[in-house]
Amino acid sequence: MTENTQTVFAFNDATIRTALIDKEPWFVANDVCYALGLSITYGARKHVEKLLDTEKRLITMGELDPEFKPCASHGGVRAHTKFTIVNESGLYKLIMRSDKKEALEFQHWIASEVLPSIRKTGKYALADHGRTEMPLPADFAAAFAKITELLAQSNESLQATNREVALQRKEIADLNELLAVAAEQMKPEEFITARGALAQGLTPKLSSSEIGKRMNAFCHRHGLGMGTIPSRSYGHITTYPASAFRRCFEA
């Protein structure tokens, strides 16, 4: 069963709602962004969209606070109203995005007061997750180093995925090229008359009867098929493979 315990902390004029979910501390993204001076005109979505999927999740008010009961003072918030929450890794990334002087103070407050309190009262222990205890960043530089490490791990995984995608794209491009060649080869041969070939510049400037005579001989010699089309004047006119004209007159 999922354990979910909400705790509320005050930072200056901001209220930071936190929840201990499956023994992991999570923070309401809107509250964190407000405390850091990050714009929340359209909510915290634009600030959390680049976080990893493992660093954020949606939670309803009812899940955040199982004892929540809607009232007028809640401004229309219902039990099914959803919030974005971030874990410890996502929290530090949001801190790094703030250029406000309060960011360092907020980071120190999180590290020295909030997380120790959650871990103590919520019985949160890294050992429960197969990890050794690691000291929290004590200053901005330490937080930056930790986030850089996390980003490096994410980038390594992303680069491996990009290499695989590039290989798949090359394979698809090669297949498309083969399909194009095959489609070209499967096209039915176009047949045209001697006069049509002359008009298209496929033959020297000879009479259509001379062109027809040479094409008849060439097609018979190379075993090429010929066709006919009806004609009011001649009954029918012989047609020849379009590709054979240049071969005939270049030979």
C-alpha positions as semicolon CSV with decimal commas, in nm:
position;residue;x (nm);y (nm);z (nm)
1;M;0,000;0,000;0,000
2;T;0,132;0,348;-0,086
3;E;0,221;0,555;0,217
4;N;0,127;0,921;0,178
5;T;0,185;1,177;0,453
6;Q;0,150;1,551;0,393
7;T;0,355;1,811;0,579
8;V;0,335;2,189;0,530
9;F;0,634;2,421;0,585
10;A;0,651;2,802;0,581
11;F;0,931;2,985;0,401
12;N;0,908;3,365;0,432
13;D;0,565;3,439;0,284
14;A;0,544;3,108;0,097
15;T;0,377;2,788;0,206
16;I;0,556;2,474;0,088
17;R;0,341;2,163;0,078
18;T;0,533;1,836;0,088
19;A;0,430;1,475;0,084
20;L;0,610;1,158;0,184
21;I;0,508;0,904;-0,082
22;D;0,648;0,553;-0,057
23;K;0,908;0,697;0,185
24;E;1,026;0,953;-0,071
25;P;0,982;1,330;-0,011
26;W;0,794;1,519;-0,284
27;F;0,723;1,894;-0,314
28;V;0,434;2,082;-0,477
29;A;0,596;2,248;-0,781
30;N;0,378;2,561;-0,771
31;D;0,478;2,628;-0,409
32;V;0,848;2,581;-0,485
33;C;0,839;2,807;-0,793
34;Y;0,659;3,080;-0,597
35;A;0,918;3,064;-0,317
36;L;1,200;3,088;-0,574
37;G;1,048;3,383;-0,758
38;L;0,982;3,177;-1,072
39;S;0,677;3,290;-1,268
40;I;0,365;3,082;-1,206
41;T;0,126;3,293;-1,414
42;Y;0,036;2,978;-1,605
43;G;0,134;2,738;-1,327
44;A;0,466;2,558;-1,284
45;R;0,430;2,358;-1,607
46;K;0,692;2,549;-1,807
47;H;0,945;2,508;-1,525
48;V;0,896;2,134;-1,478
49;E;0,847;2,025;-1,842
50;K;1,222;1,966;-1,889
51;L;1,258;1,755;-1,575
52;L;1,291;1,379;-1,617
53;D;0,970;1,180;-1,590
54;T;1,112;1,017;-1,276
55;E;1,152;1,361;-1,114
56;K;0,789;1,476;-1,147
57;R;0,439;1,338;-1,126
58;L;0,077;1,449;-1,104
59;I;-0,114;1,406;-0,781
60;T;-0,469;1,499;-0,681
61;M;-0,551;1,710;-0,378
62;G;-0,717;1,406;-0,225
63;E;-0,396;1,204;-0,268
64;L;-0,182;1,491;-0,137
65;D;-0,397;1,530;0,172
66;P;-0,623;1,230;0,244
67;E;-0,803;1,437;0,510
68;F;-0,876;1,728;0,272
69;K;-1,233;1,858;0,278
70;P;-1,333;2,127;0,023
71;C;-1,459;2,458;0,162
72;A;-1,501;2,818;0,041
73;S;-1,156;2,920;0,167
74;H;-0,992;2,671;-0,071
75;G;-1,081;2,884;-0,375
76;G;-1,264;2,610;-0,566
77;V;-1,001;2,342;-0,511
78;R;-1,160;1,997;-0,508
79;A;-1,029;1,658;-0,402
80;H;-0,973;1,566;-0,768
81;T;-0,781;1,890;-0,850
82;K;-0,437;1,788;-0,979
83;F;-0,097;1,931;-0,883
84;T;0,250;1,868;-1,019
85;I;0,494;1,752;-0,754
86;V;0,871;1,706;-0,785
87;N;1,114;1,483;-0,598
88;E;1,443;1,583;-0,437
89;S;1,637;1,574;-0,765
90;G;1,373;1,782;-0,944
91;L;1,365;2,028;-0,653
92;Y;1,738;2,104;-0,682
93;K;1,705;2,156;-1,059
94;L;1,430;2,412;-0,998
95;I;1,651;2,589;-0,742
96;M;1,927;2,617;-1,005
97;R;1,686;2,787;-1,246
98;S;1,621;3,078;-1,011
99;D;1,846;3,384;-1,023
100;K;1,686;3,536;-0,713
101;K;1,898;3,595;-0,403
102;E;1,640;3,397;-0,208
103;A;1,736;3,082;-0,400
104;L;2,047;3,018;-0,190
105;E;1,854;3,082;0,130
106;F;1,576;2,851;0,014
107;Q;1,824;2,577;-0,080
108;H;1,990;2,600;0,261
109;W;1,650;2,592;0,433
110;I;1,548;2,280;0,238
111;A;1,878;2,106;0,315
112;S;1,906;2,200;0,682
113;E;1,544;2,200;0,798
114;V;1,284;2,053;0,565
115;L;1,446;1,729;0,449
116;P;1,589;1,638;0,792
117;S;1,244;1,699;0,943
118;I;1,072;1,484;0,680
119;R;1,325;1,208;0,724
120;K;1,291;1,216;1,101
121;T;0,915;1,237;1,132
122;G;0,839;1,033;0,822
123;K;1,106;0,771;0,891
124;Y;1,258;0,832;0,550
125;A;1,587;0,645;0,511
126;L;1,803;0,607;0,204
127;A;1,898;0,257;0,313
128;D;1,537;0,148;0,247
129;H;1,609;0,212;-0,123
130;G;1,942;0,031;-0,143
131;R;2,143;0,356;-0,132
132;T;2,406;0,471;0,115
133;E;2,352;0,789;0,313
134;M;2,480;1,093;0,127
135;P;2,519;1,440;0,285
136;L;2,285;1,704;0,149
137;P;2,444;1,994;-0,039
138;A;2,536;2,259;0,216
139;D;2,579;2,547;-0,025
140;F;2,502;2,661;-0,378
141;A;2,826;2,521;-0,523
142;A;2,759;2,177;-0,378
143;A;2,404;2,182;-0,513
144;F;2,536;2,281;-0,857
145;A;2,790;1,995;-0,850
146;K;2,517;1,746;-0,759
147;I;2,288;1,867;-1,034
148;T;2,575;1,859;-1,285
149;E;2,632;1,494;-1,191
150;L;2,264;1,413;-1,239
151;L;2,256;1,594;-1,574
152;A;2,568;1,409;-1,691
153;Q;2,397;1,077;-1,617
154;S;2,085;1,190;-1,802
155;N;2,291;1,315;-2,100
156;E;2,478;0,985;-2,125
157;S;2,150;0,797;-2,145
158;L;2,012;1,050;-2,397
159;Q;2,323;1,023;-2,617
160;A;2,291;0,644;-2,626
161;T;1,927;0,681;-2,731
162;N;2,022;0,938;-2,998
163;R;2,285;0,702;-3,140
164;E;2,029;0,425;-3,165
165;V;1,776;0,659;-3,330
166;A;2,041;0,779;-3,580
167;L;2,123;0,419;-3,673
168;Q;1,755;0,338;-3,722
169;R;1,709;0,649;-3,939
170;K;2,002;0,544;-4,159
171;E;1,853;0,196;-4,199
172;I;1,518;0,350;-4,294
173;A;1,687;0,583;-4,546
174;D;1,870;0,287;-4,704
175;L;1,544;0,092;-4,728
176;N;1,367;0,390;-4,886
177;E;1,645;0,419;-5,144
178;L;1,614;0,050;-5,231
179;L;1,236;0,084;-5,258
180;A;1,274;0,384;-5,491
181;V;1,511;0,190;-5,718
182;A;1,277;-0,111;-5,718
183;A;0,977;0,112;-5,796
184;E;1,165;0,271;-6,085
185;Q;1,255;-0,069;-6,224
186;M;0,896;-0,189;-6,194
187;K;0,753;0,105;-6,389
188;P;0,590;-0,011;-6,713
189;E;0,794;0,079;-7,022
190;E;0,664;0,386;-7,203
191;F;0,602;0,334;-7,578
192;I;0,604;0,628;-7,820
193;T;0,590;0,675;-8,196
194;A;0,883;0,777;-8,416
195;R;0,728;1,122;-8,460
196;G;0,683;1,156;-8,082
197;A;1,047;1,063;-8,021
198;L;1,159;1,320;-8,277
199;A;0,950;1,589;-8,105
200;Q;1,106;1,500;-7,768
201;G;1,458;1,521;-7,905
202;L;1,528;1,150;-7,856
203;T;1,647;1,107;-8,217
204;P;1,845;1,297;-8,478
205;K;1,646;1,519;-8,717
206;L;1,542;1,253;-8,964
207;S;1,212;1,177;-9,127
208;S;0,970;0,977;-8,914
209;S;0,976;0,698;-9,176
210;E;1,358;0,672;-9,153
211;I;1,341;0,671;-8,774
212;G;1,075;0,399;-8,788
213;K;1,285;0,187;-9,025
214;R;1,591;0,205;-8,799
215;M;1,386;0,136;-8,484
216;N;1,221;-0,170;-8,644
217;A;1,563;-0,315;-8,723
218;F;1,701;-0,227;-8,377
219;C;1,406;-0,379;-8,187
220;H;1,417;-0,701;-8,393
221;R;1,793;-0,729;-8,346
222;H;1,769;-0,688;-7,965
223;G;1,444;-0,874;-7,910
224;L;1,251;-0,567;-7,796
225;G;0,875;-0,560;-7,813
226;M;0,686;-0,303;-8,020
227;G;0,328;-0,181;-8,000
228;T;0,068;-0,005;-8,211
229;I;-0,185;0,272;-8,168
230;P;-0,487;0,333;-8,394
231;S;-0,463;0,598;-8,664
232;R;-0,734;0,740;-8,891
233;S;-0,490;0,798;-9,172
234;Y;-0,282;0,479;-9,157
235;G;-0,502;0,234;-8,967
236;H;-0,232;0,196;-8,702
237;I;0,108;0,344;-8,614
238;T;0,394;0,144;-8,464
239;T;0,523;0,248;-8,122
240;Y;0,863;0,166;-7,972
241;P;1,009;0,152;-7,619
242;A;1,107;0,509;-7,524
243;S;1,435;0,392;-7,371
244;A;1,535;0,223;-7,699
245;F;1,554;0,540;-7,907
246;R;1,875;0,681;-7,756
247;R;2,032;0,333;-7,755
248;C;1,948;0,292;-8,120
249;F;2,084;0,624;-8,239
250;E;2,385;0,632;-8,005
251;A;2,500;0,293;-8,130
